[in-house]
């Protein structure tokens, strides 16, 4: 296995940045829950939940062999160990994990009930690891660390389906702004559709695209017509996370048989 796939990483810069931010958010909540703020963000959470726990010997040996051969960043190695041991702990000792049902009943923060390593594993699959310095370098894009209090209040990114991530990455070149088309019966949370405007290069070339029922971004004249006063449908700027939620709903509807949708 080749750990770093540079072409893949560059092709997935948008989704990898979102996945890293979601990992930082989840890691902040887990660290706070266990009084381990100083270990944030790249740590093995099983050392907090079940100190001394290890996966089966053959699994641990294979893991260490892979890390020695392929993963040179210590923080990345720690999270790989954490992800493997988390999966083993969840299988062998489910009672050691937080009671998700109880947390939901009591209205406690749900970030701790989420799988800490899920977004990070998806990030690895989409081009490999990262390196750390003044920024977190994802090989194609760098993002700031922020701090733990900031990530405790960050907007969740929970739409992690591969198809959704692929759609966010599709043709995602330039500075991107997302819009939701709204109107009567179509609030921001359930818009008629979404669009994006990409401003590319030093000359500021503008590319307007709508996410269509074909599950891809296609050129649109909507924003230009609106700017000229020729379109009655209104729109608002939305976050990339809101755009992802819409994409996932559209993809889910497209995958549902018509008879199921009618029911």
N, C-alpha and C positions, 0 to 999 in steps of 0.2 A: 504493500500500500504506500502511495506517495502522499505524505501528510500535507504539503503545501502545493496547491494547484493554482498557480498565479492567474491563469486565464479565467478559471472558474471564480476565483475570488473577485477579480475585477468585474466580471459579469454580474456579480451578486452584491455589489457594494451597498445598494439601498437596503436590501433585506438584512444583510449582515450587520449593518449599523443599528437597525431596529431591534434585531435579536440581541445584540450586545447590551443595548440600553434596557431591554426587558430583563436580561440576566442581572444587570446591576441593580435594578429595582427589586427583584426577588431576593437577591443576595443581601440587600440592605435590610429587608424585613426579617429574614432568617437570622441575620447577625444580631439585630436588635432583640429578637425573641430570646436568644440564648446569651445575651450579654457579651457578644463577641465582636463588638464594633471595630476593635483594632485589627481584626483579621480580615475585614471586608476589603476588597470584594472577592478575591480569588482564594477560596479555601475549601477544605474537605468537610462538609457539613456533618458527615457521620461521626467525626471526632467530637462533635458537640452533642449529638443525639445519643450515641452509644460509644463512648471512648474505648479504644482498643479493638473495635470490631474490624474484622477483615473478611474478605470474600474467601471462597475455597482456595486452597493452596495453588492448584493448577491455574486458576483464574488470575490470582495475584502474580504468579510467575510469568504468565503470558503478558499481562499488563505491563510489568516492569521491563520485560524484554522489548515490547513495542515502544515504550517511552524512551528507553536507552537508545534505540535505533532511529527513532523518527521525530521525537519531540524534544527540542532543545531549550524551551522556555520553562523555567521552574514553575511559574504561576499556572501555565497551561497544564503541566504535568500534575499539579495538585488538583486541578479541577477534573482532569481525566480520572485520577484515582477516586475522587469524590463521586463522580458519576457512576463508576463501576460499583463502588461499595454501596452507594445509595440504592442501586437496583438490587444488589444482593440482600441488603438489609430489609428492603421492602418485601422481598420474597421470603426470607428466612425468619424475620422477626417483625411482622407487620404491627404488633402491639407496641413497638418502640417508637412508632411514628406518631405525630400529632393526630388527634381525633378530629377528622375533617367535619363529620356530622355535628359534633359538639360545637365546633367553632362556628359553623353556619347558624346553628340554633341561637348561639349567644351573640351573633352579630360581630364576631371578632374579625380582624383583618384577614382577608382571604389570600393575600400574597403568600403567607406562610404555608397555606394548605396546597399551594401549587408546587409542582415538581421544579425544584430549584434549577436543575441542569438541563431541562428540556430545551430552552432557547439556545443554550450554549452548544449542545450537541447538534442542533440544526445548523448553527453557525459553522461548526467544524465541517459538516457535510457539504456546505456550500462554498468551500475553498480552503479549508484548513484553519489554522490557529490565528494567533495574534502575537504582538510583542508590546511591551509596556515601557513607557518612559514618561516624558511630560504629558503625552497623550497616549491613548490606546490605539495602536496602529493595526488596522485590519487588512493591510495590504491592498490598497485601492482607495481607502478612506481612513481618516483618523478622527477619533471622537474624543472630547475631553472627559476626564474622570468625573467631574463634578464632585460632590461630597455625599456622604451617607444621608444627611437630612434632606438634601435635594431629591435623591432617589426614593426616599420614603414617601414623597408626595407626587412622584412622577405619574403621568397618565399610563395606565396599563396597556400593553400590547399583547392581546390574547389570541389574535387571529393568525395561527401558526401553520395552517395547512400549506403544504408545498405549492399547490396551485396558486394560492393567494400570494405567497412570497415571490413566485415566478412572475406573476402579473405586475407586482410592484417594480421588479427589476427590468421588465421588458422595455427596451429602448430608453431606459432612464438616464439619459445623458443631459447634462446642463443643470441649471437652477430650476427646480420644479415647484410650482404652486398648484394645489388641488382645490377644486370647487365642487360644491353640491348644487344641483338644480332643484329649487324648492318652489312651493306654491300651495294652493289649497289642497289639503289632504296629503301633502308631501313635505313634512317638516325636515329640518336638518338631519334628524335621526333616521328618516326613511325617505330619502330624496328620490326625485324622478330618475336621476342618473348622476354620474360624476364626470368631471373633466379634469384635465391637467394642462398647464401651460409650461412649456420648457423653453428657457432662454439659454441658447447655446453659443459658446465661443465669445471671443472678444468683440465681435461685431454685433452680438446680441440678437442673433437670429431667433425668431419666435416660432414655436411649433405648438399648435393647439390640437389636443386629442381627447376623444371621449372613450370611456370604457364601455364596450358594446356587449350585446347578448352573445356575440361570437367569442366572448372571453378574451378579448385583446383590445389594445389601444388603437383607435383608428382616427384619421384626421377629421376635424370638425371645424365649421365656420361659425359655430354658435357664439363664441366670445367676441369675434370681430363684428358679427351682426349686432350683438348686444351693444357694443361700444358705439355703433352707428345708429342705435335706436330702432333697430329692425326686429327685435325679439321681445315678446311679452313675458317670457319665462324668466324669473329672477334666479339669482344664485348667491352663494356665500362662500367665503374661503373656509376650508376645513383642513384638519390635520392629516398627515399621512396615515395615522392610525384609524381615523374615521374612513378614509378612502379604502383601507384594507378591509374594514368591517363590511362595507358595501360590496366590495369584490367577492368576499366570501359568501354573502347572501345570494348574489347573482349566480355564482358558481354552484351553490347548493341547489338553487331553484332549477338550474339547467340540468343537474344530475338527477332530479326527482321526476319519476314518470308522471305524465299528465293526470292519470287516474288518481295518483297519490295526492297531487296538488289540489285536485277538485274535492277530495275528501276532507 
